[in-house]
Amino acid sequence: MPNLTLSDVVDVFSKAGTPKATKVRQVKNRAAYQPATDFYRALRSSIVSIHVNGKNRDALDNIVPSLADAKKIGNYQEIVDGYKKFWGKKAVGWFDPPRGSYSHAGVDVLVNPELGLIIDGKRIVIKLYFKSDEITKARIELVPVLMEVVLRASCQEGDLVALLDVRKSKLHFLGVATGPATAMLNAELAYVAALWPSV
């Protein structure tokens, strides 16, 4: 049965109709994970490293000059610019983000947010979204729900969970009650389970 990452969930949940089915097919039929083919791996690792090591916002400017891949240079620069705008002049600290998993209808989801940031004294567990595909609040609100349901027991009281649309510098926080939203989450995963054998 399907094993999805939180990034897969973002990709699937943010689409509707035929594009959603296409994304499920792509997830099912992709090759096993290879770090060398993970387009955003170097960027993700660099952002995490900057925070873990307590570097300041200017360290982001060192990411793109280290690249040789022309396709990455353009994409990474847009993302770095978006991340710098998100960071702004905030005081930012680090904590190790919790991880966990969620299962429904035979679908297992690894919930693996990249960042645990203390922003102006507030702890926020953050999943990064790098892609340029349009995401709307209505389509993406189930991702913070999933993070809340899975990670709450491992969080401190008062911790927040959010998805960061990096290119737009926009944090999407938990904005709905988890009870009804969990039923919607389960419906989405049941859809994936029903479609999986036929794609």
N, C-alpha and C positions, 0 to 999 in steps of 0.2 A: 504493500500500500504506500501512498505518497509520504515522502519526508520533505518538508518545506522549511526554508529558512524564513526569518522575518522579512528579509528583502524580497523573497518570492511572494509572500503575503501582500506586501505593499504593491508589487507589480500586478497581482491578480485582483486584489480588492479595488484598485484604482481604475479598473476597466469595467465595461459593460458589454453585453451582447457578444457578437462574434470576436472582437478583440480579447475579451476575457477568455473565451474558449481557446483562442490561438495561444494566449500566454500560458494556459494550463498545458497545452500540447508541447510548447517550447520547454517548459520546466520538466515535463516527463521525459522528453527525448534528448535532453542535453547530455553531453559527456560528463563523466565524473569530474569533480572539482579539481582543477590544477591551478596552483597559485600563479603560474606563468601566464595563464589566460584570463585572470581576474583583472579586468580593465582598470578598476578603481582601487586595487589593493595597495599600491604604493601611496596613493593619496590618503586613503583611510589610515594606513599605518603611520604616515607622517603626522597627520592631525592628532592621532592618539599619542604619539611620542612627544609632540610639542607640549601637550597638557600634562602627561605623566612626568615629564622632566621640568615642569614649571617654567617653561620658556614664555616669552611674551608674544604678542600678536605679530610683531615684525618677523618672527621666525617663519611665518607662513610664506614670506617672500622668497625663501630659499628652495621651495618645493619645485616650482616650474623650471628654473634654470638648470636643475640637475637632470632634466629629461632629454632624451634624444628622439623619441617617437613624436612625429609632427601631429598626429591625431590626438595624442594625449595632451600635448602642449596647449592646444586650443581649448579643449574641454576642461583640463585641470585649471587653467587660468580663470575661466568663468566661475568655476567652483570655489577657487581660492578667494576671488573677489567677493563672492557671496558670503563665504565664511567670515571674511574680514569684516564685512558689513554687519553680520550677525554678532560678532564679538564686540565690535565697536570699542567703547571705552570702559566696558564692564570689567570689574574685578573678577577673575575666573580662577578657581581652584579645581582640584581633581579628587575623585574617589573611584574605586573600582566598581563598575556597574555590575549589578546582579545579572545572572542568566538563569534560564529555566526552559521548560517545554510545555506544550499544550497538546492534548489529543482529543479529537472528536471524529466520529464516523470513520475511524481507521486512518485518519490523516494526523500525522505528527508534525508539530511546528516547533522548531528551535527558536526561542526568543533570545536574541543575542545583541542587545544594544551596544554600540561602540563606546559611548561616552558616559561618564558619571561626572557632571560638572557642578561645581558650587559657584553660582552666579550671584554676585552681590549678596552672599550669605545664604542663598536658597539652593538646596540640592535638587538637581534635575537629572533623571536617567534619560538619555537621548539616543534614538535611532537615527542615523544619517540617511538621507535620500539624495543621491547625487544626480540622478538621471534628469534629462530635459523634458521628459514626458509630463504633460499637464496633470496635476492632481488637484482635486477639489476637496474642500473640507468635508462635504457630504460623503464622498467616496473613501476618504482616508481616516475618518474618525474611528473606525474599528481597530486600527493599529494601536493607538494609545489604550483602547479598551483591552486588547490582547495583552499588552505590556502590563497594564494594571492588574488584570486577573492573575497572570502568571508570576509577576515579580513582587507584588505587594508584601507577601510574607517575608521576603528577603530585604525589604526596604526599611529605612527608618521612618518613624512617624513624621509626616509632613513632606516626605519626598514626593516630587512630581515626576510624571512620565510624559514624554513628548516625542514626536517625530519632527525632525528638522529638514525642511525642503531647502537644501543648502543654496542652490542657485538663486532662490528668491529670498533667502535670509529669513524664512518664516517658520516659527515653531508652532506646531499643531499640538495643543495640550488635550488631555482628557476633557471632553466637553459634554458627555452624555452619561446618564446613569448606567452602571455596569450591568444591572439585572437584565433589562430589556435588550441592551446592546449585546450581551453575551448570546442571547437567542439568535440575533442577527449574525453574529460571528459564527455560531454553529451552523447556521443555514448556509453561509458562504463555504464553509469547509465541507458540508454535506454535498454541495454543488460540485466541488473539486472531486470528492470521492465518487460521485455518480458519473462524472465525465471521464475520469481517469482511464477506465478500461477501454474506452472507445476512441481515444485520441492517439 
